[in-house]
Amino acid sequence: MANRKPIKQSAVLAYQERKNQLQVVLVTSLDTQRWVLPKGHLADGMTPSDSAALEAFEEAGVEGDVSRQSIGSYDYMKTEPKGGGLRRVEVFPMEVSRVRRNWPEKSVRDRKWMPIEDAVRAVEEKKLKKLMAQFGRKMAAG
């Protein structure tokens, strides 16, 4: 049975200036292989932004300076085999300073850098698309 109160998660919007444009990294989800931000449950004893940084390293092999300020949140329904229920994900931007060749989940996820406009099209959640597009416009404006 699904929870009525959303379970909190945190995600990282990992970005870098690459090829003279803002690019972000997406990873494939474990079950459906669709493009998603690195995200997960809040780690015990960690702030949401620190937890997001941990997910970025584990799922995408990227490290950098994570903002303490979220750019917003989005909700999604987790499938029943994965625990079911509503999740509320706070998204934290992270300027990437290190991209690792090897990382904990490399064998189970694909990682892809893409221009932010392509990343917005690649993710499915409407609210996440909006958050990412707003972030892209803000970064372009300086």
CYANA upper distance limits for C-alpha pairs under 8 A (distance plus 0.5 A):
  1 MET  CA     84 GLY  CA      7.93
  1 MET  CA     85 GLY  CA      8.01
  2 ALA  CA     84 GLY  CA      6.25
  2 ALA  CA     85 GLY  CA      4.67
  2 ALA  CA     86 LEU  CA      7.58
  3 ASN  CA      7 ILE  CA      8.46
  3 ASN  CA     84 GLY  CA      8.46
  3 ASN  CA     85 GLY  CA      5.74
  3 ASN  CA     86 LEU  CA      7.10
  4 ARG  CA     85 GLY  CA      8.13
  4 ARG  CA     86 LEU  CA      7.83
  5 LYS  CA     86 LEU  CA      7.77
  6 PRO  CA     85 GLY  CA      7.80
  6 PRO  CA     86 LEU  CA      5.34
  6 PRO  CA     87 ARG  CA      5.40
  6 PRO  CA     88 ARG  CA      6.16
  7 ILE  CA     41 HIS  CA      8.50
  7 ILE  CA     85 GLY  CA      8.32
  7 ILE  CA     86 LEU  CA      6.86
  7 ILE  CA     87 ARG  CA      5.25
  7 ILE  CA     88 ARG  CA      6.54
  8 LYS  CA     41 HIS  CA      6.97
  8 LYS  CA     42 LEU  CA      7.40
  8 LYS  CA     87 ARG  CA      6.40
  8 LYS  CA     88 ARG  CA      5.53
  8 LYS  CA     89 VAL  CA      6.52
  8 LYS  CA     90 GLU  CA      8.23
  9 GLN  CA     39 LYS  CA      7.33
  9 GLN  CA     40 GLY  CA      5.79
  9 GLN  CA     41 HIS  CA      4.87
  9 GLN  CA     42 LEU  CA      5.99
  9 GLN  CA     48 PRO  CA      8.23
  9 GLN  CA     87 ARG  CA      7.24
  9 GLN  CA     88 ARG  CA      6.51
  9 GLN  CA     89 VAL  CA      5.10
  9 GLN  CA     90 GLU  CA      6.89
 10 SER  CA     39 LYS  CA      6.01
 10 SER  CA     40 GLY  CA      6.31
 10 SER  CA     41 HIS  CA      6.95
 10 SER  CA     42 LEU  CA      6.86
 10 SER  CA     48 PRO  CA      6.33
 10 SER  CA     49 SER  CA      7.60
 10 SER  CA     51 SER  CA      7.16
 10 SER  CA     52 ALA  CA      5.72
 10 SER  CA     89 VAL  CA      5.52
 10 SER  CA     90 GLU  CA      5.24
 10 SER  CA     91 VAL  CA      6.43
 10 SER  CA     92 PHE  CA      7.97
 11 ALA  CA     37 LEU  CA      6.73
 11 ALA  CA     38 PRO  CA      6.06
 11 ALA  CA     39 LYS  CA      4.47
 11 ALA  CA     40 GLY  CA      7.13
 11 ALA  CA     52 ALA  CA      5.42
 11 ALA  CA     55 GLU  CA      7.71
 11 ALA  CA     56 ALA  CA      8.33
 11 ALA  CA     89 VAL  CA      6.90
 11 ALA  CA     90 GLU  CA      6.58
 11 ALA  CA     91 VAL  CA      5.27
 11 ALA  CA     92 PHE  CA      6.67
 12 VAL  CA     37 LEU  CA      6.84
 12 VAL  CA     38 PRO  CA      6.37
 12 VAL  CA     39 LYS  CA      7.05
 12 VAL  CA     49 SER  CA      8.47
 12 VAL  CA     52 ALA  CA      5.73
 12 VAL  CA     53 ALA  CA      7.12
 12 VAL  CA     55 GLU  CA      8.01
 12 VAL  CA     56 ALA  CA      6.77
 12 VAL  CA     66 VAL  CA      8.39
 12 VAL  CA     91 VAL  CA      6.07
 12 VAL  CA     92 PHE  CA      5.34
 12 VAL  CA     93 PRO  CA      6.13
 12 VAL  CA     94 MET  CA      6.90
 13 LEU  CA     24 VAL  CA      7.31
 13 LEU  CA     25 VAL  CA      7.89
 13 LEU  CA     37 LEU  CA      6.94
 13 LEU  CA     38 PRO  CA      8.23
 13 LEU  CA     91 VAL  CA      7.08
 13 LEU  CA     92 PHE  CA      6.42
 13 LEU  CA     93 PRO  CA      5.06
 13 LEU  CA     94 MET  CA      6.44
 13 LEU  CA    132 MET  CA      8.50
 14 ALA  CA     24 VAL  CA      5.98
 14 ALA  CA     25 VAL  CA      6.25
 14 ALA  CA     56 ALA  CA      8.02
 14 ALA  CA     62 VAL  CA      8.13
 14 ALA  CA     93 PRO  CA      6.42
 14 ALA  CA     94 MET  CA      5.21
 14 ALA  CA     95 GLU  CA      6.49
 14 ALA  CA     96 VAL  CA      6.57
 15 TYR  CA     22 LEU  CA      7.32
 15 TYR  CA     23 GLN  CA      6.05
 15 TYR  CA     24 VAL  CA      4.77
 15 TYR  CA     25 VAL  CA      7.04
 15 TYR  CA     93 PRO  CA      7.84
 15 TYR  CA     94 MET  CA      6.68
 15 TYR  CA     95 GLU  CA      5.71
 15 TYR  CA     96 VAL  CA      6.31
 16 GLN  CA     22 LEU  CA      6.47
 16 GLN  CA     23 GLN  CA      6.03
 16 GLN  CA     24 VAL  CA      6.98
 16 GLN  CA     95 GLU  CA      6.43
 16 GLN  CA     96 VAL  CA      6.23
 16 GLN  CA     97 SER  CA      8.50
 17 GLU  CA     21 GLN  CA      5.93
 17 GLU  CA     22 LEU  CA      5.25
 17 GLU  CA     23 GLN  CA      6.60
 18 ARG  CA     22 LEU  CA      6.79
 18 ARG  CA     23 GLN  CA      6.64
 21 GLN  CA    115 PRO  CA      7.36
 22 LEU  CA    115 PRO  CA      6.42
 22 LEU  CA    116 ILE  CA      6.69
 22 LEU  CA    136 GLY  CA      7.90
 22 LEU  CA    139 MET  CA      8.42
 23 GLN  CA    113 TRP  CA      6.69
 23 GLN  CA    114 MET  CA      5.65
 23 GLN  CA    115 PRO  CA      4.70
 23 GLN  CA    116 ILE  CA      5.75
 24 VAL  CA    113 TRP  CA      6.00
 24 VAL  CA    114 MET  CA      6.11
 24 VAL  CA    115 PRO  CA      6.81
 24 VAL  CA    116 ILE  CA      6.30
 24 VAL  CA    119 ALA  CA      7.54
 25 VAL  CA     37 LEU  CA      7.96
 25 VAL  CA     60 ALA  CA      8.17
 25 VAL  CA    111 ARG  CA      7.24
 25 VAL  CA    112 LYS  CA      5.99
 25 VAL  CA    113 TRP  CA      4.88
 25 VAL  CA    114 MET  CA      6.89
 26 LEU  CA     35 TRP  CA      6.38
 26 LEU  CA     36 VAL  CA      6.03
 26 LEU  CA     37 LEU  CA      5.73
 26 LEU  CA     38 PRO  CA      7.49
 26 LEU  CA     60 ALA  CA      8.13
 26 LEU  CA    111 ARG  CA      6.33
 26 LEU  CA    112 LYS  CA      5.96
 26 LEU  CA    113 TRP  CA      7.02
 26 LEU  CA    114 MET  CA      8.28
 26 LEU  CA    119 ALA  CA      7.79
 27 VAL  CA     35 TRP  CA      6.02
 27 VAL  CA     36 VAL  CA      6.00
 27 VAL  CA     37 LEU  CA      6.70
 27 VAL  CA     38 PRO  CA      6.95
 27 VAL  CA     59 GLU  CA      7.63
 27 VAL  CA     60 ALA  CA      6.87
 27 VAL  CA    109 ARG  CA      6.71
 27 VAL  CA    110 ASP  CA      5.93
 27 VAL  CA    111 ARG  CA      5.02
 27 VAL  CA    112 LYS  CA      6.88
 28 THR  CA     32 THR  CA      8.36
 28 THR  CA     33 GLN  CA      5.24
 28 THR  CA     34 ARG  CA      5.70
 28 THR  CA     35 TRP  CA      5.18
 28 THR  CA     36 VAL  CA      6.46
 28 THR  CA    109 ARG  CA      5.81
 28 THR  CA    110 ASP  CA      5.91
 28 THR  CA    111 ARG  CA      7.37
 29 SER  CA     33 GLN  CA      5.18
 29 SER  CA     34 ARG  CA      6.03
 29 SER  CA     35 TRP  CA      6.89
 29 SER  CA     36 VAL  CA      6.74
 29 SER  CA    109 ARG  CA      7.41
 30 LEU  CA    108 VAL  CA      7.40
 30 LEU  CA    109 ARG  CA      7.21
 33 GLN  CA    109 ARG  CA      8.46
 34 ARG  CA    123 VAL  CA      8.04
 35 TRP  CA    122 ALA  CA      6.55
 35 TRP  CA    123 VAL  CA      6.09
 36 VAL  CA    123 VAL  CA      6.39
 38 PRO  CA     52 ALA  CA      8.09
 38 PRO  CA     55 GLU  CA      6.17
 38 PRO  CA     56 ALA  CA      5.86
 38 PRO  CA     59 GLU  CA      6.34
 38 PRO  CA     60 ALA  CA      7.18
 39 LYS  CA     52 ALA  CA      6.85
 39 LYS  CA     55 GLU  CA      6.08
 39 LYS  CA     56 ALA  CA      7.82
 39 LYS  CA     89 VAL  CA      8.32
 40 GLY  CA     51 SER  CA      8.40
 40 GLY  CA     52 ALA  CA      7.90
 40 GLY  CA     55 GLU  CA      6.91
 41 HIS  CA     51 SER  CA      8.32
 42 LEU  CA     46 MET  CA      7.60
 42 LEU  CA     47 THR  CA      8.09
 42 LEU  CA     48 PRO  CA      6.56
 42 LEU  CA     51 SER  CA      6.13
 42 LEU  CA     52 ALA  CA      8.37
 43 ALA  CA     47 THR  CA      8.35
 43 ALA  CA     48 PRO  CA      8.43
 43 ALA  CA     51 SER  CA      6.09
 46 MET  CA     50 ASP  CA      6.37
 46 MET  CA     51 SER  CA      6.34
 47 THR  CA     51 SER  CA      6.56
 48 PRO  CA     52 ALA  CA      6.66
 48 PRO  CA     90 GLU  CA      8.22
 49 SER  CA     53 ALA  CA      6.80
 49 SER  CA     66 VAL  CA      7.03
 49 SER  CA     67 SER  CA      7.37
 49 SER  CA     68 ARG  CA      6.16
 49 SER  CA     69 GLN  CA      8.32
 49 SER  CA     70 SER  CA      8.31
 49 SER  CA     92 PHE  CA      6.70
 50 ASP  CA     54 LEU  CA      6.84
 50 ASP  CA     66 VAL  CA      8.03
 51 SER  CA     55 GLU  CA      6.89
 52 ALA  CA     56 ALA  CA      6.74
 52 ALA  CA     91 VAL  CA      8.44
 52 ALA  CA     92 PHE  CA      7.44
 53 ALA  CA     57 PHE  CA      6.92
 53 ALA  CA     63 GLU  CA      7.54
 53 ALA  CA     64 GLY  CA      8.34
 53 ALA  CA     66 VAL  CA      7.02
 53 ALA  CA     94 MET  CA      8.30
 54 LEU  CA     58 GLU  CA      6.67
 55 GLU  CA     59 GLU  CA      6.18
 55 GLU  CA     60 ALA  CA      8.14
 56 ALA  CA     60 ALA  CA      5.77
 56 ALA  CA     61 GLY  CA      6.80
 56 ALA  CA     62 VAL  CA      6.18
 56 ALA  CA     63 GLU  CA      7.31
 57 PHE  CA     61 GLY  CA      4.79
 57 PHE  CA     62 VAL  CA      5.49
 57 PHE  CA     63 GLU  CA      6.42
 57 PHE  CA    103 TRP  CA      7.35
 57 PHE  CA    104 PRO  CA      8.30
 58 GLU  CA    103 TRP  CA      6.56
 58 GLU  CA    104 PRO  CA      5.61
 58 GLU  CA    105 GLU  CA      6.35
 59 GLU  CA    103 TRP  CA      7.83
 59 GLU  CA    104 PRO  CA      7.37
 59 GLU  CA    105 GLU  CA      5.71
 59 GLU  CA    106 LYS  CA      7.63
 59 GLU  CA    109 ARG  CA      7.61
 60 ALA  CA    103 TRP  CA      7.56
 60 ALA  CA    105 GLU  CA      7.84
 60 ALA  CA    106 LYS  CA      7.83
 60 ALA  CA    109 ARG  CA      8.41
 60 ALA  CA    111 ARG  CA      6.44
 61 GLY  CA     99 VAL  CA      6.54
 61 GLY  CA    100 ARG  CA      5.62
 61 GLY  CA    101 ARG  CA      7.78
 61 GLY  CA    102 ASN  CA      7.18
 61 GLY  CA    103 TRP  CA      5.35
 61 GLY  CA    104 PRO  CA      8.05
 61 GLY  CA    106 LYS  CA      8.23
 62 VAL  CA     96 VAL  CA      6.93
 62 VAL  CA     97 SER  CA      8.24
 62 VAL  CA     98 ARG  CA      6.28
 62 VAL  CA     99 VAL  CA      5.16
 62 VAL  CA    100 ARG  CA      6.63
 63 GLU  CA     96 VAL  CA      6.07
 63 GLU  CA     97 SER  CA      6.54
 63 GLU  CA     98 ARG  CA      5.63
 63 GLU  CA     99 VAL  CA      7.05
 64 GLY  CA     94 MET  CA      6.57
 64 GLY  CA     95 GLU  CA      6.01
 64 GLY  CA     96 VAL  CA      4.81
 64 GLY  CA     97 SER  CA      5.24
 64 GLY  CA     98 ARG  CA      6.85
 65 ASP  CA     94 MET  CA      5.83
 65 ASP  CA     95 GLU  CA      5.88
 65 ASP  CA     96 VAL  CA      7.15
 65 ASP  CA     97 SER  CA      7.94
 66 VAL  CA     92 PHE  CA      7.15
 66 VAL  CA     93 PRO  CA      6.41
 66 VAL  CA     94 MET  CA      4.61
 66 VAL  CA     95 GLU  CA      7.11
 67 SER  CA     92 PHE  CA      6.50
 67 SER  CA     93 PRO  CA      6.21
 67 SER  CA     94 MET  CA      6.59
 68 ARG  CA     92 PHE  CA      7.69
 69 GLN  CA     92 PHE  CA      7.07
 70 SER  CA     90 GLU  CA      6.73
 70 SER  CA     91 VAL  CA      5.90
 70 SER  CA     92 PHE  CA      5.11
 70 SER  CA     93 PRO  CA      7.67
 71 ILE  CA     90 GLU  CA      8.12
 71 ILE  CA     91 VAL  CA      6.31
 71 ILE  CA     92 PHE  CA      6.55
 71 ILE  CA     93 PRO  CA      7.67
 71 ILE  CA    131 LEU  CA      7.41
 71 ILE  CA    135 PHE  CA      8.06
 72 GLY  CA     90 GLU  CA      6.35
 72 GLY  CA     91 VAL  CA      6.30
 72 GLY  CA     92 PHE  CA      8.44
 72 GLY  CA    131 LEU  CA      7.21
 73 SER  CA     88 ARG  CA      7.09
 73 SER  CA     89 VAL  CA      5.70
 73 SER  CA     90 GLU  CA      4.78
 73 SER  CA     91 VAL  CA      6.27
 73 SER  CA    127 LYS  CA      8.23
 73 SER  CA    128 LEU  CA      7.96
 73 SER  CA    131 LEU  CA      8.40
 74 TYR  CA     88 ARG  CA      6.26
 74 TYR  CA     89 VAL  CA      5.90
 74 TYR  CA     90 GLU  CA      7.38
 74 TYR  CA    125 GLU  CA      8.19
 74 TYR  CA    127 LYS  CA      6.00
 74 TYR  CA    128 LEU  CA      6.34
 75 ASP  CA     86 LEU  CA      7.34
 75 ASP  CA     87 ARG  CA      6.00
 75 ASP  CA     88 ARG  CA      4.98
 75 ASP  CA     89 VAL  CA      6.66
 75 ASP  CA    127 LYS  CA      8.26
 76 TYR  CA     86 LEU  CA      6.35
 76 TYR  CA     87 ARG  CA      5.94
 76 TYR  CA     88 ARG  CA      7.30
 76 TYR  CA    125 GLU  CA      7.82
 77 MET  CA     84 GLY  CA      7.32
 77 MET  CA     85 GLY  CA      6.03
 77 MET  CA     86 LEU  CA      5.10
 77 MET  CA     87 ARG  CA      6.63
 78 LYS  CA     82 LYS  CA      6.92
 78 LYS  CA     83 GLY  CA      7.20
 78 LYS  CA     84 GLY  CA      5.12
 78 LYS  CA     85 GLY  CA      5.90
 78 LYS  CA     86 LEU  CA      6.73
 78 LYS  CA     87 ARG  CA      7.34
 79 THR  CA     83 GLY  CA      7.10
 79 THR  CA     84 GLY  CA      5.26
 79 THR  CA     85 GLY  CA      7.81
 80 GLU  CA     84 GLY  CA      4.43
 80 GLU  CA     85 GLY  CA      7.92
102 ASN  CA    106 LYS  CA      6.94
105 GLU  CA    109 ARG  CA      6.60
106 LYS  CA    110 ASP  CA      7.41
114 MET  CA    118 ASP  CA      6.63
114 MET  CA    119 ALA  CA      6.52
115 PRO  CA    119 ALA  CA      6.82
116 ILE  CA    120 VAL  CA      6.61
116 ILE  CA    132 MET  CA      7.87
116 ILE  CA    133 ALA  CA      7.91
116 ILE  CA    136 GLY  CA      6.90
117 GLU  CA    121 ARG  CA      7.06
117 GLU  CA    133 ALA  CA      7.67
117 GLU  CA    136 GLY  CA      8.37
118 ASP  CA    122 ALA  CA      6.66
119 ALA  CA    123 VAL  CA      6.89
120 VAL  CA    128 LEU  CA      8.43
120 VAL  CA    129 LYS  CA      5.49
120 VAL  CA    130 LYS  CA      8.36
120 VAL  CA    132 MET  CA      6.74
120 VAL  CA    133 ALA  CA      6.98
121 ARG  CA    129 LYS  CA      7.77
123 VAL  CA    128 LEU  CA      8.01
123 VAL  CA    129 LYS  CA      7.15
124 GLU  CA    128 LEU  CA      8.30
124 GLU  CA    129 LYS  CA      7.86
125 GLU  CA    129 LYS  CA      6.77
126 LYS  CA    130 LYS  CA      6.88
127 LYS  CA    131 LEU  CA      6.75
128 LEU  CA    132 MET  CA      6.60
129 LYS  CA    133 ALA  CA      6.60
130 LYS  CA    134 GLN  CA      6.62
131 LEU  CA    135 PHE  CA      6.68
132 MET  CA    136 GLY  CA      6.66
133 ALA  CA    137 ARG  CA      6.79
134 GLN  CA    138 LYS  CA      6.65
135 PHE  CA    139 MET  CA      6.65
136 GLY  CA    140 ALA  CA      6.64
137 ARG  CA    141 ALA  CA      6.67
138 LYS  CA    142 GLY  CA      6.96
